[in-house]
Amino acid sequence: MKADLHAHTHFSRDAVTSIETFARRYEEAGIDCVAVSDHNNVDGALAVKGIASFRVIIAEEIKSAEGEIIGLFLQETVRKGLSPEDTVRAIREQNGLVLIPHPYDRLRGSALREEALLRIMPDVDVIEVFNARTVLKADDEKGRRLAEEHGKPMSAATDAHTPYEIGRAYTELPDFDGPESFLQSIGKGKLVGKRSFISVHFISTWAKIKWRLHLGRRIAQ
């Protein structure tokens, strides 16, 4: 099974992929499972699940008070702005799993602060160690060393905000039927990925500007 465990639809203000395009591109790329993790909402994930032929994990990239944390296997949106500890608690209350995205990306102000990451490490289920949008390879490698040091399963993901990034990275893992078996499967996972072109960051920045100027939420299909 090929799983992309971190991708965004236009329900995130800096993403430009419509629900329909998102589903179509993943189907064309042959990805079997996607954790749709829009910023601070599960609406996009629920919408994709309603039309996709592939498996959808309801997820959310939550902006905690000290940086971003992804909740997997959610039922509803986790409120942003909570402490990392309370964010983890809210994920657990939904029987969800905790994934840390791009933990050491120096070019993202949204990355979870290291001191916060270490505080919640006992409750972390998965650490993302390859993010196709991370520009500096050394930052991903530092994340891998952290996962190895703490014995945490690792994932690779596109963090796709545009249609052009879909399919560039994924985790190969055995099939699973829920959060518990997912953890067993991802422990046997194989990471596959190529970095996205740096131009995708400019597209996301323009999308965020359009959002702020109320010029519309969708760009091209």
C-alpha positions as CSV (number, residue, x, y, z in Angstrom):
1,M,0.0,0.0,0.0
2,K,1.2,3.5,-0.9
3,A,0.2,6.1,1.7
4,D,0.7,9.9,1.6
5,L,0.3,10.9,5.3
6,H,0.3,14.7,4.9
7,A,-1.5,16.6,2.1
8,H,-3.7,19.6,1.8
9,T,-6.8,20.7,-0.2
10,H,-8.1,24.2,-0.8
11,F,-9.7,24.0,2.7
12,S,-6.2,25.3,3.8
13,R,-5.7,28.9,2.9
14,D,-2.3,28.3,1.4
15,A,-3.3,25.3,-0.8
16,V,-4.7,25.5,-4.3
17,T,-6.0,22.0,-5.0
18,S,-9.7,21.7,-5.2
19,I,-11.4,18.6,-3.8
20,E,-12.2,17.2,-7.2
21,T,-8.6,17.7,-8.5
22,F,-7.1,16.4,-5.3
23,A,-9.0,13.1,-5.7
24,R,-8.4,12.8,-9.4
25,R,-4.6,13.4,-9.1
26,Y,-4.2,10.9,-6.3
27,E,-6.1,8.3,-8.3
28,E,-3.9,8.9,-11.3
29,A,-0.8,8.7,-9.2
30,G,-1.8,5.2,-7.9
31,I,-1.7,6.3,-4.2
32,D,-3.9,3.9,-2.1
33,C,-4.3,6.0,1.1
34,V,-4.1,9.7,1.9
35,A,-4.2,11.4,5.2
36,V,-5.9,14.7,4.3
37,S,-4.5,17.1,6.8
38,D,-5.7,20.6,6.1
39,H,-4.8,23.4,8.5
40,N,-7.0,23.6,11.5
41,N,-10.0,21.8,10.0
42,V,-11.2,18.3,9.0
43,D,-13.7,19.6,6.4
44,G,-11.5,18.9,3.4
45,A,-10.7,15.4,4.6
46,L,-14.4,14.7,5.0
47,A,-15.2,16.1,1.6
48,V,-12.4,14.0,-0.1
49,K,-13.6,10.9,1.6
50,G,-17.1,11.4,0.1
51,I,-15.8,11.2,-3.5
52,A,-12.4,9.4,-3.4
53,S,-11.9,5.8,-4.6
54,F,-8.8,5.5,-2.3
55,R,-8.7,5.2,1.4
56,V,-8.9,8.5,3.3
57,I,-7.6,9.1,6.8
58,I,-9.4,12.0,8.4
59,A,-6.6,14.2,9.7
60,E,-5.7,17.8,10.6
61,E,-2.6,19.8,10.8
62,I,-3.2,21.7,14.0
63,K,-1.5,24.9,14.9
64,S,-0.8,24.5,18.6
65,A,0.6,27.4,20.7
66,E,4.1,26.1,20.0
67,G,3.9,24.8,16.5
68,E,2.1,22.3,14.2
69,I,1.0,18.8,15.2
70,I,-1.0,16.4,13.0
71,G,-3.8,14.3,14.3
72,L,-4.7,11.2,12.4
73,F,-7.9,9.2,12.5
74,L,-10.0,12.1,13.8
75,Q,-13.8,12.5,13.9
76,E,-13.9,16.3,14.3
77,T,-11.7,19.4,14.2
78,V,-9.3,20.0,17.1
79,R,-9.2,23.6,18.1
80,K,-6.0,25.5,17.3
81,G,-4.1,27.5,19.8
82,L,-4.0,24.9,22.5
83,S,-0.8,24.0,24.3
84,P,1.0,21.0,22.6
85,E,0.0,18.9,25.6
86,D,-3.6,19.8,25.3
87,T,-3.5,19.3,21.5
88,V,-2.2,15.8,22.0
89,R,-4.9,15.2,24.7
90,A,-7.6,16.4,22.3
91,I,-6.3,14.0,19.6
92,R,-6.3,11.1,22.0
93,E,-9.9,11.9,23.1
94,Q,-10.9,11.0,19.6
95,N,-8.8,7.8,19.7
96,G,-6.5,9.5,17.2
97,L,-2.8,9.2,16.6
98,V,-0.1,11.9,16.9
99,L,2.2,12.6,13.9
100,I,4.9,15.3,14.0
101,P,5.4,17.0,10.6
102,H,8.7,18.5,9.4
103,P,10.1,18.7,12.9
104,Y,13.3,20.5,12.2
105,D,12.5,22.5,9.1
106,R,14.5,25.8,9.7
107,L,12.6,27.6,6.9
108,R,9.1,27.1,8.5
109,G,8.1,29.2,11.4
110,S,5.2,26.8,11.9
111,A,7.4,23.8,12.9
112,L,6.9,22.5,16.4
113,R,9.5,24.0,18.8
114,E,12.1,21.4,19.8
115,E,11.5,21.9,23.5
116,A,7.8,21.3,23.0
117,L,8.5,18.2,20.9
118,L,10.6,16.7,23.6
119,R,8.0,17.4,26.2
120,I,5.3,15.4,24.3
121,M,7.6,12.8,22.8
122,P,6.2,9.9,25.0
123,D,2.8,10.5,23.3
124,V,4.2,10.9,19.7
125,D,3.2,8.0,17.4
126,V,4.9,8.9,14.1
127,I,7.6,11.3,13.1
128,E,7.7,12.6,9.5
129,V,11.3,12.3,8.4
130,F,10.9,13.0,4.7
131,N,8.8,16.0,3.6
132,A,8.9,16.8,-0.1
133,R,8.5,20.5,0.7
134,T,11.5,20.6,3.1
135,V,14.2,22.5,1.1
136,L,17.2,21.5,3.2
137,K,18.0,17.8,3.2
138,A,19.8,18.1,6.5
139,D,16.6,19.1,8.3
140,D,14.9,15.8,7.2
141,E,18.0,13.9,8.3
142,K,17.9,15.5,11.7
143,G,14.3,14.4,12.0
144,R,15.3,10.8,11.1
145,R,17.9,10.8,13.8
146,L,15.4,11.9,16.3
147,A,12.9,9.1,15.3
148,E,15.7,6.6,15.5
149,E,16.8,7.8,18.9
150,H,13.3,7.6,20.4
151,G,12.3,4.4,18.6
152,K,9.4,6.1,16.7
153,P,7.9,4.9,13.4
154,M,8.8,7.2,10.4
155,S,6.8,8.5,7.5
156,A,7.4,10.2,4.2
157,A,4.8,12.6,2.7
158,T,4.4,15.3,0.0
159,D,2.8,18.0,2.2
160,A,1.2,18.8,-1.2
161,H,-0.5,22.1,-1.5
162,T,-0.7,22.0,-5.3
163,P,-1.7,19.3,-7.9
164,Y,1.9,19.3,-9.2
165,E,3.3,17.8,-6.0
166,I,0.9,14.8,-5.7
167,G,2.6,11.4,-6.0
168,R,6.2,12.7,-5.3
169,A,6.5,11.1,-1.9
170,Y,4.7,8.4,0.1
171,T,5.2,5.6,2.6
172,E,4.9,2.0,1.5
173,L,3.3,-0.1,4.2
174,P,1.2,-3.2,4.7
175,D,-2.6,-2.9,4.7
176,F,-4.3,-1.9,8.0
177,D,-7.8,-1.5,9.3
178,G,-7.6,1.1,12.0
179,P,-5.3,3.2,14.2
180,E,-3.9,0.2,16.1
181,S,-3.0,-1.9,13.1
182,F,-1.8,1.3,11.3
183,L,0.9,1.6,14.0
184,Q,2.0,-1.9,13.4
185,S,2.0,-1.4,9.6
186,I,3.9,1.8,9.6
187,G,6.6,0.3,11.8
188,K,7.3,-1.9,8.7
189,G,7.1,1.0,6.3
190,K,9.5,2.0,3.5
191,L,9.9,5.7,2.6
192,V,9.9,6.8,-1.0
193,G,10.2,10.3,-2.2
194,K,11.6,13.1,-4.4
195,R,11.7,16.8,-3.3
196,S,9.2,19.1,-4.9
197,F,10.4,22.1,-7.0
198,I,11.0,25.2,-4.9
199,S,8.5,27.1,-7.1
200,V,5.6,25.4,-5.3
201,H,6.3,27.5,-2.2
202,F,5.7,30.7,-4.3
203,I,2.3,29.3,-5.4
204,S,1.3,28.7,-1.8
205,T,2.4,32.2,-0.8
206,W,0.3,33.7,-3.6
207,A,-2.7,31.5,-2.5
208,K,-2.3,32.8,1.0
209,I,-2.2,36.4,-0.2
210,K,-5.4,35.8,-2.3
211,W,-7.1,34.4,0.8
212,R,-6.2,37.5,2.8
213,L,-7.4,39.8,0.1
214,H,-10.6,37.8,-0.3
215,L,-9.9,37.1,-3.9
216,G,-11.2,33.6,-3.8
217,R,-10.3,30.2,-2.4
218,R,-9.8,28.2,-5.5
219,I,-7.2,28.5,-8.2
220,A,-7.1,26.3,-11.3
221,Q,-8.1,22.7,-11.5
